[in-house]
Amino acid sequence: MNVNPSNPTNSSSLAMRLRNFIIVLVAIALSVTIFIGLRTETASVSLNEMAETATPLDIALSNDKPTLVEFYANWCTTCQAMAPELEEIRQQYAQNTNFVMLNVDNSKWLPELVKYRVDGIPHFVFLDGEGTEVGQTIGEVPKSVMAANIEALVAGSSLPYNGTVGQGSEFDAPVAPIKASQADPRVHGSQVQ
């Protein structure tokens, strides 16, 4: 069979094959991208998994390591969105830092909710090795900001991003603030206002 390059039938056949080959390559590339994307998405860590592996608060307050306390809730979309990055940070700094997770829906943590004035989540409290608060951030903050704060915490320096507030979920602790007159044990229930 003689192939004549000037024959329009042969050149259109070659163009058709080249187009089909490019379509197949693009389809393969898209399939691989989708497959990798789905594997990455399903491999992400959940808040429950993180909470199960977190350091218990009583241990964190007694082991002389600085601590990051996260107040969270499973229904908090910002908490869920930050979970993969926080897990990466935890893995990177777990040797020198406690990572504590307190679920705001658990009434057991009510004293801590009041103590640290939690009114939005995620709410992060940074504690030094003695358990003294050295800073807080609230809401979604970039991984770089969180890592910089933890590095400063470990080094015993002031937090470069203390007080950072990002988008989060509102949360109302299930308790009203205590008035000074109610907190005084000498009042004995009298109606001082």
C-alpha positions as CSV (number, residue, x, y, z in Angstrom):
1,M,0.0,0.0,0.0
2,N,1.4,3.3,-1.1
3,V,0.9,6.2,1.3
4,N,0.8,9.5,-0.4
5,P,1.3,12.4,2.1
6,S,-0.5,14.7,-0.3
7,N,-3.6,12.6,-0.2
8,P,-6.2,14.3,2.0
9,T,-7.6,11.0,3.2
10,N,-4.3,10.0,4.8
11,S,-3.7,13.3,6.5
12,S,-7.2,13.4,8.0
13,S,-6.7,9.8,9.3
14,L,-3.4,10.9,10.9
15,A,-5.1,13.9,12.5
16,M,-7.9,11.8,13.8
17,R,-5.4,9.3,15.4
18,L,-3.5,12.2,17.0
19,R,-6.7,13.7,18.4
20,N,-7.8,10.3,19.8
21,F,-4.3,9.8,21.3
22,I,-4.5,13.2,23.1
23,I,-8.0,12.5,24.4
24,V,-6.8,9.2,25.8
25,L,-3.8,10.9,27.5
26,V,-6.1,13.6,29.0
27,A,-8.5,10.9,30.3
28,I,-5.7,9.0,31.9
29,A,-4.3,12.1,33.6
30,L,-7.8,13.1,34.9
31,S,-8.4,9.6,36.2
32,V,-5.1,9.6,38.1
33,T,-5.8,13.0,39.5
34,I,-9.2,12.0,40.7
35,F,-7.9,8.8,42.2
36,I,-5.2,10.5,44.1
37,G,-7.6,13.2,45.2
38,L,-10.1,10.7,46.6
39,R,-7.4,8.7,48.4
40,T,-6.0,11.9,50.0
41,E,-9.5,13.0,51.0
42,T,-10.4,9.7,52.6
43,A,-7.1,9.4,54.3
44,S,-7.7,12.6,56.3
45,V,-8.1,12.4,60.0
46,S,-11.3,13.0,61.8
47,L,-11.9,15.0,65.0
48,N,-12.9,11.9,66.9
49,E,-9.6,10.2,65.9
50,M,-7.6,13.2,66.9
51,A,-9.4,13.4,70.3
52,E,-8.8,9.8,71.0
53,T,-5.0,10.2,70.5
54,A,-4.9,13.6,72.2
55,T,-3.1,14.1,75.6
56,P,-5.5,14.0,78.5
57,L,-5.8,17.4,80.2
58,D,-4.6,16.2,83.6
59,I,-1.5,14.7,82.2
60,A,-0.8,17.8,80.1
61,L,-1.0,20.0,83.2
62,S,1.5,17.8,85.1
63,N,4.2,16.8,82.6
64,D,6.0,20.1,82.4
65,K,5.6,20.3,78.6
66,P,3.9,23.3,76.9
67,T,0.4,22.6,75.8
68,L,-2.0,23.5,73.1
69,V,-5.6,23.1,74.2
70,E,-8.2,23.0,71.4
71,F,-11.9,23.5,72.3
72,Y,-13.9,22.0,69.4
73,A,-17.2,20.3,68.5
74,N,-17.9,17.6,65.9
75,W,-20.6,19.8,64.3
76,C,-18.1,22.7,63.8
77,T,-17.2,22.9,60.1
78,T,-14.2,25.1,60.8
79,C,-12.9,22.5,63.3
80,Q,-13.3,19.8,60.7
81,A,-11.6,21.8,58.0
82,M,-8.6,22.5,60.2
83,A,-8.2,18.9,61.5
84,P,-5.8,17.7,58.8
85,E,-3.4,20.6,59.2
86,L,-3.6,20.4,63.0
87,E,-2.8,16.7,62.8
88,E,0.3,17.5,60.7
89,I,1.3,20.1,63.3
90,R,0.7,17.6,66.1
91,Q,2.9,15.0,64.4
92,Q,5.6,17.5,63.9
93,Y,5.7,19.0,67.5
94,A,4.3,16.1,69.6
95,Q,7.7,15.4,71.1
96,N,7.9,18.8,72.8
97,T,4.2,19.8,73.1
98,N,1.0,18.4,74.5
99,F,-2.0,18.5,72.3
100,V,-5.3,18.5,74.2
101,M,-8.7,18.4,72.7
102,L,-11.8,19.3,74.7
103,N,-15.2,18.9,73.2
104,V,-17.5,21.8,74.1
105,D,-20.5,19.6,74.0
106,N,-19.2,17.6,77.0
107,S,-20.3,19.3,80.2
108,K,-17.2,17.8,81.9
109,W,-15.3,20.7,80.4
110,L,-17.6,23.5,81.6
111,P,-15.0,24.8,84.2
112,E,-12.4,25.1,81.4
113,L,-15.0,26.7,79.0
114,V,-15.6,29.4,81.6
115,K,-12.0,29.8,82.7
116,Y,-10.8,30.4,79.1
117,R,-13.9,32.4,78.1
118,V,-14.7,30.1,75.1
119,D,-17.4,31.8,73.0
120,G,-16.3,30.6,69.6
121,I,-14.7,27.5,68.2
122,P,-12.2,26.3,67.4
123,H,-10.7,28.1,70.4
124,F,-7.0,27.4,71.0
125,V,-5.3,28.1,74.4
126,F,-1.5,28.0,74.7
127,L,-0.2,27.0,78.1
128,D,3.5,27.1,79.2
129,G,5.2,24.1,80.9
130,E,3.7,25.2,84.3
131,G,0.1,25.2,82.8
132,T,-0.1,29.0,82.8
133,E,-2.0,30.6,79.9
134,V,0.3,32.5,77.5
135,G,-2.1,33.2,74.6
136,Q,-5.2,32.3,72.6
137,T,-6.3,32.2,69.1
138,I,-9.9,31.7,67.9
139,G,-11.3,30.4,64.7
140,E,-9.6,29.3,61.5
141,V,-6.0,30.3,61.4
142,P,-3.5,29.3,58.8
143,K,-1.2,26.4,59.5
144,S,1.9,28.7,59.4
145,V,0.4,30.9,62.1
146,M,-0.4,27.9,64.3
147,A,3.1,26.4,63.7
148,A,4.8,29.8,64.5
149,N,2.8,30.1,67.8
150,I,3.8,26.5,68.8
151,E,7.4,27.1,68.0
152,A,7.4,30.2,70.2
153,L,5.6,28.3,72.9
154,V,8.2,25.5,72.9
155,A,11.0,28.1,72.9
156,G,9.4,30.0,75.8
157,S,9.0,33.2,73.7
158,S,5.9,35.3,73.3
159,L,3.5,34.1,70.7
160,P,3.9,36.0,67.4
161,Y,0.2,35.6,66.6
162,N,-1.4,35.8,70.0
163,G,-5.0,36.9,69.8
164,T,-5.5,36.0,66.2
165,V,-9.2,35.6,65.3
166,G,-10.3,33.8,62.2
167,Q,-13.7,32.6,61.0
168,G,-15.2,30.0,63.3
169,S,-18.5,28.9,64.8
170,E,-20.2,30.7,67.6
171,F,-20.6,28.9,70.9
172,D,-22.5,29.8,74.0
173,A,-21.3,28.0,77.2
174,P,-24.4,26.6,79.0
175,V,-23.9,28.8,82.0
176,A,-24.5,32.4,82.8
177,P,-21.6,34.5,84.1
178,I,-21.2,34.5,87.9
179,K,-21.7,37.9,89.6
180,A,-19.1,38.9,92.1
181,S,-21.8,38.9,94.9
182,Q,-22.7,35.3,94.0
183,A,-19.1,34.2,94.0
184,D,-18.5,35.5,97.6
185,P,-19.0,32.6,100.0
186,R,-19.9,35.1,102.8
187,V,-23.1,36.1,101.0
188,H,-24.8,32.8,101.9
189,G,-27.5,33.2,99.4
190,S,-28.7,36.7,100.4
191,Q,-30.2,38.7,97.5
192,V,-27.5,41.3,97.1
193,Q,-27.6,43.0,93.7
